[in-house]
């Protein structure tokens, strides 16, 4: 019986430590770096914690808190301006008229230490933890658009700093953190069971 009691206490402690560690890992993972080149030498970077699978590049930008104007069409969503740089939503490609140089917001993903122009569009590109996403205002086309400056994920999302923004689902959900509640419930159940077992053992005749 004493061995059983010791095993129960060790098991309870192990479960508690495991849940604490996994909860901490969950809060530290899922970060995506965002680089915005505003075209006037100003660079905006953010470290955003993605909590929902399937989050797109556009949703990441939308949840950054930056002032954006978009034009939603049948083919997708076009980003017209970010922080006032660009065109209004009702004339999204105002800087592409007249047959001359065209200025627009190009969308980029960072792969293998290099920027890649994304022809799929931000509404179709899904982000994953460790990604770096980029937007750049300036002249160009698919083969000549100017990429954002090279900034590493570690520079945008240092391990010892808090996340700037947390991406949340577009549809409202319960504000209850069920994962934390479930972890707490498991810990309490294990500790409670150990206490009951200890009480039972103490009541047994020696």
N, C-alpha and C positions, 0 to 999 in steps of 0.2 A: 504493500500500500504506500509506503514511503517513497519507493521508486516511482510509482505512478504519480504521486504528488509532485515530485521533482520534475518529472517529464512534463506534467501539465504546466508548471510554472515556466519552464524553459520554453515550451511551445508558445505560451502566451506572449512572452517577451519577444520571441522571434517574429511572431505575427505582427506585433506592434511596431517593431523596428522596420520590417519589410514594408508595411503599409505607409509608414512615415517616409521612407526612402522613395517609394514609387510615387507617392503624392508629390514630393519635391521634384522628382524627375519630370513628372507631367507638367508642372508649372514652368520648368526651364526649357522644355522642348517646344517645337512648333513655331519657332521664330522665323520670320522672313524679312529680309532687308529691302528697303525701298529707296531708290535714288531718283530725284527729280531735278533735271537740268532746265532751269527756267529761261535759258537763252541769253541772259544778261550778265553772266558770270556768277549768278547766285545758284547755289546748290542746296537742295533740301534733302535730308536723309531721315529715315525713321526705321525703327525696329518694331515690327508688328507681330503680335502673338496670334497665330491662327488656331482657333479652337474647333473649327468645323471642317471635316473632310470635303474636298471638292470645291474649296474656295477659289475663285477665279482671280486673275490679275486685276480685272476691273473692280471686283468687290474689295480687293486689298486697297486699291486707290480710294475707293468710296469710303472705306472705314478709316482712312488715315486722318480724317478731320480737316484736310485741306479743302479750300474753296474750289470746286470744280463745276464746269458747265458741260453738259453732254447733249448729244442729239441721238435719241433712240429711234432706230429705223428697223425695217424688216430684216436687214442683213446683220444687225447687231447694234452696239452702242459706240458712237464715235465721241472721243474726248475732244471738246472744243477749246477749253481753257482750263488752266490750273493756276490758282492764286492770281487771277486776273490777267495772266499771260495767254494770249491766243485770241480766239474769236468768240462771239456770242453764240448761244445755243441755236438761235434762229438763222444764223449764217455761219455754220460751223467751219467752212473752208473759205472764209473771207480773204485769207492771205494766199489763195491759190487762183486768183482771177487775173485775167489779162494776158494769159499765155506766157508770163515770165516766170520768175523764180517762185516756187511754191513753199510756203512755210506751214508746218502743221506739227501736231504732237505725234511723235513716233514712239512705239512701244517696244521694249527690249527685255530679253531674259539673259541672265549671266550663266554661261555654261563653259566648263573647262577653262576657267580663268580668262574668258573673253566674252564680250557682248554679242548676242545674236539677235538680229532684227526678227521680230515675230510676225510672220504673215498671217497667222491664225487669228490675231486680234486678242485683246485682253479679256473679252467676254468668253473666250473658248479655252484660254490657257489656264490650267489649274496649277496652283502653287503648292509646294511641299516644304517641309522644314529645311532650313539651310539655303533656300533659294535667295537670289537677289533679283529684284525686278526694277526696271528702269523706264523712265519717260523723259523724252528730250524734245524741246521746242526748237525748231530751226528748219532750214531749207533741206530739200533732198527728196529722194524716192526710195524704193525698196533697196536698191543697190548703192545708194549714195547718201542716205540719211546719216546725220552725225549722232554717234552713240553718246550716252552719258559718260561722265568721267569714270575711270576704273577705281572703284572703292570696294574693298573686300567685305565679305560677310562679317568677319571678326571685327572689322573697324566700325561697322554699323551696329552690330549687336554684341558688344563686349559681354563676356560671361559674368562680370561682376556688377552689371547695371540692370535696372528694372526695365521692362518693356515699355515703350512709349505709348502704344495703342494696342488694345485687344480687339481682334475681329470677332464680331458676334453675328449670329444668324440674322438674315433679313426678316424672317418671320419671328414674331415675338414668342418667347418660351417662358416657362416658369423661372422665377428668379431663385428658386431653391437649388443649391449646389448638391445634387443627389450623389455625386461621386464622393464628396467629402462626408456627406451624411452616412453613406453606406460604409465607408471606412471606419467612421466613428462607431457605428452600430456593431461592426464586426469586432472591433477592439473591446467594446464594452461587454459584448457577449462572451468573448474568451476570458476576459478578466473576471466577469461575474461567475462563469462556470468554475474557474480556478478557486474563487473564494468559497463557493458552495462545496467544492470538493475538500478544501482545507477544513471547513466547518464540520463536514461529515467525518473526516479522519480524526479530528480532535474529540469528537463525541464517542468514538469507538473505545471499548475497554482495552486497557493495555495488558 
